[in-house]
Structures are given as structure tokens and as C-alpha cells.
């Protein structure tokens, strides 16, 4: 059964989860989103959440998706606060 890693960047809380094709959440981790920091610190934080979820899952996933709520500029690759 295919499994997916999902990452959600939120304004106050971010999360990572592993789920399956039926929408069942198999593992979920979350933490407060750092209020200060640059893009490197934020990407390190999100990578850590993803790694925690994958470690708890203990297996491989077949794909990954990222959710970023809020105004974005896809052409410039930017998310606005």
C-alpha cells in the first residue's frame, strides 16, 4: 500500500505525517514554527520534523507533499508573512 510523507508549514505550528492512500494517518509529529530565523533555519526545522515522522514510521514512503498556507509568489518562489 503506498505511503506518503506530508509536511505542513503553519504560521504558529508545523507538522509532518506519514499516511496511506486511504487517508489514514500512520504517524504525526508537530512543533511550534520558529518565529525568527532565516530560510536555512526554517528548512532545517522542517527537515527535522520530516525525519522524526519517517523515523517513527520506520519504513520508506512513496512520495512527499508540502502545504504552505498563506500568500505566495510561485514565480519568485516566495511565501509572504
WOJO-V975286 format. One record per helix or strand of 2 or more residues. SS is the DSSP state (H for helix, E for strand). FROM is the first residue (numbers start at 0). TO is the last residue. If there is no record, write none. Layout:
# WOJO-V975286
ss | from | to
SS | FROM | TO
SS | FROM | TO
This chain:
# WOJO-V975286
ss | from | to
E | 2 | 8
E | 12 | 19
E | 24 | 31
H | 38 | 56
E | 62 | 67
E | 71 | 72
E | 77 | 78
